Amino acid sequence: MTLRRLPIFCALISAISAILLGAAPALAAEHGNAARKSAPAADSFPVATDMRLGGDEKQTRFVVDLSQKIDLSAFTLADPYRVVIDLPQVTFKLPPKAGESGRGLVKAFRYGLIMQGGSRIVLDTKRPVRIDKAFALDAADGQPARLVLDLVATDRASFLRTIAQDNRSSSAKLGGKSAANSAGLPGQPAPPAAGDARPLIVLDPGHGGIDNGAKAASGELEKDVVLQFAMTLRDKLERSGKYRLALTRSDDTFIPLSERVRFARAKDAALFVSIHADAIPRGEGLAEGATIYTLSENASDAEAARLAEAENRADAIAGVDLTAEPDDVANILVDLAQRETKTYSMQFARLAVGELKATARLHKNPVKSAGFKVLKAPDVPSVLVELGYMSTKADLKLLTSTAWQAKTAAALAQAVDHYFAPRLARGAGAN
């Protein structure tokens, strides 16, 4: 199947997918969206100043100190066991390591933006728990306003029964409704001008919001590093005038993995580039350099498998219920489309490595493959670019350098030019 014929085949795949999925819309953030510009200033939101745990393995209390009383809703999720607290948008002003350790029934917790106008706290629990109480208190007698959550140990059968009976309505308000809406994304951007045949490239800065991604020992967060790089690459490609560009996120917002894929497919993207920066767990050695990953159900090595497993946990980290995730399209159609798509994905990966050789440090095995969920669009060539290792001091210095980001973005832009050159040449010849 030639590149010229691929869009026709993919259109058939998309049409069948729309029928099977009820034509669920894919909504995402794009550069210059007015909704972003009109967002309230951060200092206008309630402020969380402290979070703490008390209790034991039978009953545990979680308390959040706040600048004002706020509404909340709480529900539980299984596999892994989690308690999710949904809040209006909150500014978190907490110590750097808040949530990294737990107490009683709670192993750890995390917090952050889950949508524009909404924040979320997710507690990882050691075993099944029941929410005994969840309430908010006004400030009084010199004490701040507070959010209080009481958890009680229970058994798995009771835990699952509670989810089925009591939590589905709460989950449907965020985790259970369409991934687009749960991400709090604005409406679908206006379509391109009629006759604009330029290829659309979707850049996907990994993580965001409640999902920080990797964290350097010195405190830098992967979600911030990759967002800055994605914007640098976007600006570089836009200046060429050859391409249309879209970002899955343009601020610190969580986007579910499936929604990143749906966004690229809904916009008929010609290329999807997910951008990340890895970290090696402490005690597991040292690694350095950039790596380009393509999709494969069989990982190319153990490190690729580890990374894919870690990246695929993003939705669980943010408290998204994964049990109702629908199949994208019929398996046989996915298989047919992905065979052709994987060829183009690998082509771009090799071009990218060729360009990066001159400007960036490369991993000893710079082209790898694994089962990344974010690469599973059956009809969009997709790669995941790991720019380097947040856990390696030398890599981190480069990753946070504006000059290095500009140079590396230029190399990837050159790879994009080489990848699309035959297609653009055919288009020019047809005019």
CORURJO-V801966 format. One record per backbone hydrogen bond with DSSP energy under -0.5 kcal/mol. CO is the residue of the C=O (numbers start at 0). NH is the residue of the N-H. If there is no record, write none. Layout:
# CORURJO-V801966
co->CO nh->NH
co->CO nh->NH
This chain:
# CORURJO-V801966
co->1 nh->5
co->2 nh->6
co->4 nh->7
co->4 nh->8
co->5 nh->9
co->6 nh->10
co->7 nh->11
co->8 nh->12
co->9 nh->13
co->10 nh->14
co->11 nh->15
co->12 nh->16
co->13 nh->17
co->14 nh->18
co->15 nh->19
co->16 nh->20
co->17 nh->21
co->17 nh->22
co->18 nh->21
co->24 nh->26
co->29 nh->32
co->32 nh->35
co->32 nh->36
co->33 nh->37
co->35 nh->38
co->40 nh->43
co->41 nh->44
co->45 nh->90
co->46 nh->48
co->46 nh->66
co->47 nh->92
co->49 nh->64
co->51 nh->62
co->53 nh->60
co->55 nh->104
co->57 nh->152
co->58 nh->55
co->59 nh->150
co->60 nh->53
co->61 nh->148
co->62 nh->51
co->63 nh->146
co->64 nh->48
co->64 nh->49
co->65 nh->144
co->70 nh->87
co->72 nh->85
co->74 nh->83
co->76 nh->81
co->80 nh->124
co->81 nh->76
co->82 nh->122
co->83 nh->74
co->83 nh->85
co->84 nh->120
co->85 nh->72
co->86 nh->118
co->88 nh->45
co->89 nh->91
co->90 nh->47
co->90 nh->92
co->91 nh->93
co->94 nh->97
co->96 nh->99
co->98 nh->108
co->102 nh->105
co->104 nh->106
co->104 nh->125
co->105 nh->102
co->107 nh->123
co->109 nh->121
co->111 nh->119
co->112 nh->209
co->114 nh->116
co->114 nh->117
co->116 nh->88
co->117 nh->113
co->117 nh->114
co->118 nh->86
co->119 nh->111
co->120 nh->84
co->121 nh->109
co->121 nh->123
co->122 nh->82
co->122 nh->124
co->123 nh->106
co->123 nh->107
co->127 nh->153
co->129 nh->131
co->129 nh->151
co->132 nh->149
co->134 nh->147
co->136 nh->145
co->139 nh->142
co->142 nh->139
co->144 nh->65
co->145 nh->136
co->146 nh->63
co->147 nh->134
co->148 nh->61
co->148 nh->150
co->149 nh->131
co->149 nh->132
co->150 nh->59
co->151 nh->129
co->154 nh->158
co->155 nh->159
co->156 nh->160
co->157 nh->161
co->158 nh->162
co->159 nh->163
co->160 nh->164
co->161 nh->165
co->161 nh->166
co->162 nh->166
co->162 nh->167
co->166 nh->170
co->167 nh->171
co->168 nh->172
co->169 nh->172
co->169 nh->173
co->170 nh->173
co->170 nh->175
co->170 nh->176
co->173 nh->176
co->177 nh->181
co->178 nh->182
co->179 nh->184
co->180 nh->183
co->183 nh->115
co->192 nh->195
co->194 nh->196
co->198 nh->200
co->198 nh->243
co->199 nh->201
co->199 nh->269
co->199 nh->270
co->200 nh->202
co->200 nh->245
co->201 nh->272
co->202 nh->204
co->202 nh->247
co->203 nh->274
co->207 nh->210
co->209 nh->211
co->210 nh->207
co->211 nh->222
co->213 nh->221
co->215 nh->218
co->219 nh->215
co->220 nh->223
co->220 nh->224
co->221 nh->225
co->222 nh->226
co->223 nh->227
co->224 nh->228
co->225 nh->229
co->226 nh->230
co->227 nh->231
co->228 nh->232
co->229 nh->233
co->230 nh->234
co->231 nh->235
co->232 nh->236
co->233 nh->237
co->234 nh->238
co->235 nh->239
co->236 nh->239
co->236 nh->240
co->236 nh->241
co->236 nh->242
co->237 nh->240
co->243 nh->200
co->245 nh->202
co->247 nh->28
co->250 nh->252
co->255 nh->259
co->256 nh->260
co->257 nh->261
co->258 nh->262
co->259 nh->263
co->260 nh->264
co->261 nh->265
co->262 nh->266
co->263 nh->268
co->264 nh->267
co->270 nh->201
co->271 nh->273
co->271 nh->382
co->272 nh->203
co->273 nh->384
co->274 nh->205
co->275 nh->386
co->277 nh->389
co->278 nh->280
co->280 nh->283
co->289 nh->362
co->290 nh->292
co->290 nh->385
co->291 nh->367
co->292 nh->383
co->293 nh->369
co->296 nh->298
co->300 nh->304
co->301 nh->305
co->302 nh->306
co->303 nh->307
co->304 nh->308
co->305 nh->309
co->306 nh->310
co->307 nh->311
co->309 nh->312
co->310 nh->313
co->312 nh->316
co->313 nh->317
co->314 nh->319
co->315 nh->318
co->319 nh->321
co->321 nh->324
co->329 nh->332
co->329 nh->333
co->330 nh->334
co->331 nh->335
co->332 nh->336
co->333 nh->337
co->334 nh->338
co->335 nh->339
co->336 nh->340
co->337 nh->341
co->338 nh->342
co->339 nh->343
co->340 nh->344
co->341 nh->345
co->342 nh->346
co->343 nh->347
co->344 nh->348
co->345 nh->349
co->346 nh->350
co->347 nh->351
co->348 nh->352
co->349 nh->353
co->350 nh->354
co->351 nh->355
co->352 nh->356
co->354 nh->357
co->355 nh->358
co->355 nh->359
co->360 nh->289
co->362 nh->365
co->365 nh->291
co->365 nh->367
co->367 nh->293
co->368 nh->299
co->369 nh->295
co->369 nh->371
co->371 nh->374
co->372 nh->375
co->376 nh->379
co->380 nh->271
co->382 nh->273
co->382 nh->384
co->383 nh->292
co->383 nh->385
co->384 nh->275
co->384 nh->386
co->385 nh->290
co->387 nh->277
co->387 nh->389
co->388 nh->391
co->390 nh->392
co->391 nh->395
co->392 nh->396
co->393 nh->397
co->394 nh->398
co->395 nh->399
co->397 nh->400
co->399 nh->401
co->400 nh->404
co->401 nh->405
co->402 nh->406
co->403 nh->407
co->404 nh->408
co->405 nh->409
co->406 nh->410
co->407 nh->411
co->408 nh->412
co->409 nh->413
co->410 nh->414
co->411 nh->415
co->412 nh->416
co->413 nh->417
co->414 nh->418
co->415 nh->419
co->416 nh->420
co->419 nh->423
co->420 nh->424
co->421 nh->425
co->422 nh->426
co->423 nh->427
co->424 nh->428
co->425 nh->429
co->426 nh->430
co->427 nh->430
